[in-house]
Amino acid sequence: MRIYAGNLRYSMGDDDLRQLFEEFGSVQSAEVIMDRATSRSKGFGFVEMDDEEQARAAIQALNGKDVDGRSITVSEARPRRSDSGGSYSY
């Protein structure tokens, strides 16, 4: 399952995001989305977990949780509409 994580601190990296979700199970990938022009975080990212039950547990536990002073938003990523140019949205 692909998971959206938003309102992340701008200094959070891929490894930090992975560690946040590994508490709930095996993480296949974790990526904080970076701005191409500035190489700075956009404040959101995506996590992939193979086990749907673990992924749902992570979503339930982390959505709204205070992480480093920010209330993060966590939900299942939805496929983007075909006209938006990418593969996933939130």
C-alpha positions in Angstrom: 0.0 0.0 0.0 1.2 3.5 -0.8 0.8 6.0 2.0 0.8 9.8 1.9 2.4 11.6 4.8 2.0 15.4 4.9 2.8 18.4 7.1 6.3 17.0 7.7 9.1 19.1 9.1 11.2 20.5 6.3 14.4 18.9 7.7 12.9 15.4 7.6 14.7 13.0 5.2 13.9 9.7 3.7 15.5 7.8 6.5 13.5 9.7 9.2 10.3 9.0 7.4 11.2 5.3 7.1 11.9 5.1 10.8 8.6 6.7 11.7 6.7 4.0 9.8 8.9 1.0 10.6 7.4 0.9 14.1 4.3 -0.6 12.4 6.0 -3.1 10.0 8.2 -3.6 7.0 8.7 -0.4 4.9 9.5 -1.1 1.2 10.3 2.6 0.4 10.1 6.0 2.0 10.6 9.2 0.0 10.3 12.8 1.1 9.4 14.9 -2.0 11.9 17.6 -2.8 11.4 20.8 -4.8 13.5 20.5 -8.0 14.4 24.2 -8.1 15.5 24.6 -4.5 16.3 21.0 -3.5 14.3 21.6 -0.3 11.6 19.4 1.1 8.1 20.2 0.1 6.9 18.9 3.5 5.3 15.7 2.3 6.3 12.3 1.2 5.2 8.7 0.4 5.8 5.4 2.1 5.2 2.0 0.6 4.3 -1.0 2.9 3.6 -4.5 1.5 1.4 -5.6 4.3 -2.0 -3.8 4.1 -2.9 -4.5 7.8 0.4 -3.0 9.0 -0.1 0.0 6.6 -3.6 0.6 7.9 -2.3 0.4 11.5 0.3 3.0 10.7 -2.2 5.3 9.1 -4.5 5.1 12.1 -1.8 5.6 14.7 0.1 8.4 12.9 -2.6 10.5 11.3 -2.9 13.7 13.5 0.1 12.7 15.6 2.5 15.4 16.8 5.9 14.7 15.2 8.6 17.3 16.0 6.0 19.9 16.8 3.9 19.3 13.7 0.6 17.5 13.5 1.2 15.2 10.5 -1.5 14.0 8.0 -1.3 10.4 7.0 -3.6 8.6 4.6 -3.7 6.1 1.8 -2.3 7.7 -1.3 -4.8 7.8 -4.2 -3.8 7.4 -7.8 -3.8 10.8 -9.6 -6.2 11.6 -12.3 -4.8 11.0 -15.7 -4.7 14.7 -16.6 -2.5 15.7 -13.6 0.8 14.3 -14.9 1.8 12.1 -12.0 1.1 8.8 -10.5 -0.2 9.6 -6.9 -1.8 12.3 -5.0 -3.1 12.9 -1.5 
